[in-house]
Amino acid sequence: MSPKGGPGERAIATNRRARFDYNIEERFEAGIALTGAEVKSLRAGQASLSESFARVQGGEVWLENMHIAPYEQAKGKQDARRPRKLLLRRREIDRLLGKTAEQGLALVPIRVYFAHGLAKVELGLGRGKRRHEKRQAIAEREAKREMERNLGRRC
């Protein structure tokens, strides 16, 4: 799957810090168990993935700390940061459980989007970057920008 998404996909929220803080080794697509008011709020683009994370607990995968703003027209109390169950196949959950436990990999939500009318979250299995790796990534990005600027001036 491309990072921008394919046909029939509409991005709602992205976690830009995920690519900076983690080396993403593998990606998974999961459905999200939501209430009707949460879906309406997502369709309005009222979501944030900053500070969110996923965990495997009790044979299920949970998305923690994702903020979905309360829908104005909905009745009743809405918890904006409640844990939300992610919908994956059993063998995918078992694989994630093994990798996160043994290899010290983290399960990081990368983006939330609608695919053919269904709310999905893209999860990345990533290893945390150290401080010097982050500095190196910044230096490489700035060097690349500088080269592109210089090439643009010559033409």
C-alpha positions as CSV (number, residue, x, y, z in Angstrom):
1,M,0.0,0.0,0.0
2,S,1.3,3.4,-0.9
3,P,1.7,6.0,1.9
4,K,-0.6,8.4,0.0
5,G,-3.4,5.8,-0.3
6,G,-5.1,4.2,-3.2
7,P,-8.3,4.9,-5.1
8,G,-11.3,5.0,-2.9
9,E,-9.3,6.1,0.2
10,R,-9.7,9.4,2.0
11,A,-7.1,10.3,4.7
12,I,-8.5,11.6,8.0
13,A,-5.4,11.9,10.3
14,T,-1.7,11.1,10.0
15,N,1.0,10.6,12.6
16,R,3.9,12.5,11.2
17,R,6.1,11.8,14.3
18,A,5.9,8.1,13.7
19,R,8.2,8.2,10.7
20,F,10.6,10.4,12.6
21,D,10.7,8.5,15.8
22,Y,10.6,4.9,14.4
23,N,12.1,2.8,11.6
24,I,8.9,1.3,10.2
25,E,9.7,-2.3,9.1
26,E,6.2,-3.7,8.4
27,R,2.7,-2.2,7.8
28,F,-0.7,-3.6,8.6
29,E,-4.2,-2.4,7.8
30,A,-6.9,-2.8,10.5
31,G,-10.5,-1.9,10.9
32,I,-11.6,0.1,14.0
33,A,-14.6,-0.6,16.2
34,L,-16.3,2.8,16.5
35,T,-19.6,4.2,17.7
36,G,-21.9,6.0,15.2
37,A,-21.0,9.4,16.7
38,E,-17.3,8.7,16.3
39,V,-17.8,7.8,12.7
40,K,-19.6,11.1,12.1
41,S,-16.8,13.0,13.8
42,L,-14.2,11.1,11.7
43,R,-16.0,12.0,8.5
44,A,-15.8,15.6,9.6
45,G,-12.0,15.2,10.0
46,Q,-12.0,15.6,13.8
47,A,-9.3,13.1,14.8
48,S,-5.7,13.2,16.0
49,L,-3.1,10.4,16.2
50,S,-0.5,12.4,18.2
51,E,0.6,10.5,21.3
52,S,-1.5,7.4,20.3
53,F,-0.2,3.9,20.3
54,A,-1.4,0.3,19.8
55,R,-1.0,-2.7,22.1
56,V,-1.8,-6.4,22.0
57,Q,-3.7,-7.3,25.2
58,G,-5.7,-10.4,26.0
59,G,-5.5,-11.7,22.4
60,E,-6.9,-8.4,21.0
61,V,-5.3,-5.3,19.6
62,W,-6.3,-2.0,21.1
63,L,-5.7,1.6,19.8
64,E,-5.0,3.8,22.9
65,N,-5.0,7.5,23.3
66,M,-6.3,8.4,19.8
67,H,-8.4,11.6,20.0
68,I,-11.7,11.7,18.2
69,A,-13.6,15.0,19.0
70,P,-17.1,14.5,20.4
71,Y,-19.8,14.9,17.8
72,E,-21.9,18.0,18.5
73,Q,-25.3,16.6,17.5
74,A,-24.8,13.3,19.4
75,K,-26.6,12.6,22.6
76,G,-24.9,11.3,25.7
77,K,-21.4,11.3,27.0
78,Q,-18.6,10.7,24.6
79,D,-15.0,9.8,25.7
80,A,-12.6,11.3,23.2
81,R,-9.6,9.2,24.1
82,R,-11.2,5.8,25.0
83,P,-9.4,2.6,23.9
84,R,-10.7,1.4,20.6
85,K,-10.6,-2.2,19.4
86,L,-8.7,-2.9,16.2
87,L,-10.0,-5.6,13.9
88,L,-7.4,-8.0,12.6
89,R,-7.2,-11.6,11.7
90,R,-6.1,-14.1,14.4
91,R,-2.9,-15.0,12.7
92,E,-2.0,-11.3,12.3
93,I,-2.6,-10.7,16.0
94,D,-0.5,-13.7,16.9
95,R,2.3,-12.5,14.7
96,L,2.2,-9.0,16.2
97,L,2.2,-10.4,19.7
98,G,5.3,-12.4,18.9
99,K,7.2,-9.6,17.3
100,T,6.4,-7.0,19.9
101,A,7.3,-9.3,22.7
102,E,10.5,-10.9,21.4
103,Q,12.1,-8.3,19.2
104,G,11.3,-5.1,21.1
105,L,9.3,-3.7,18.2
106,A,6.5,-1.1,18.8
107,L,3.1,-1.0,17.2
108,V,2.6,2.6,16.0
109,P,-0.5,4.0,14.3
110,I,0.6,5.8,11.1
111,R,-2.7,7.1,9.6
112,V,-6.5,6.8,9.9
113,Y,-8.5,6.8,6.7
114,F,-11.7,5.7,5.0
115,A,-11.4,2.9,2.5
116,H,-14.6,2.3,0.5
117,G,-16.7,3.7,3.4
118,L,-15.0,1.8,6.2
119,A,-12.8,3.4,8.8
120,K,-9.3,1.9,8.8
121,V,-6.0,2.5,10.6
122,E,-2.6,1.8,9.2
123,L,-0.3,0.3,11.8
124,G,3.5,0.2,11.5
125,L,5.7,-2.3,13.3
126,G,8.7,-0.2,14.0
127,R,11.9,0.0,16.0
128,G,12.5,3.2,17.9
129,K,15.3,5.5,16.6
130,R,18.0,6.7,18.8
131,R,18.9,10.4,19.1
132,H,21.9,10.2,16.8
133,E,19.8,8.5,14.1
134,K,17.2,11.2,14.2
135,R,20.0,13.9,13.9
136,Q,21.4,12.0,10.9
137,A,18.0,11.8,9.2
138,I,17.5,15.6,9.7
139,A,21.0,16.2,8.2
140,E,20.3,14.0,5.2
141,R,16.9,15.6,4.5
142,E,18.5,19.1,4.7
143,A,21.4,18.1,2.4
144,K,18.8,16.7,-0.1
145,R,16.9,20.0,0.0
146,E,20.0,22.0,-0.6
147,M,21.0,19.9,-3.6
148,E,17.5,20.3,-5.1
149,R,17.7,24.1,-4.6
150,N,21.1,24.3,-6.3
151,L,19.9,22.2,-9.2
152,G,16.9,24.5,-9.6
153,R,19.1,27.6,-9.7
154,R,21.2,26.2,-12.6
155,C,18.3,25.6,-14.9
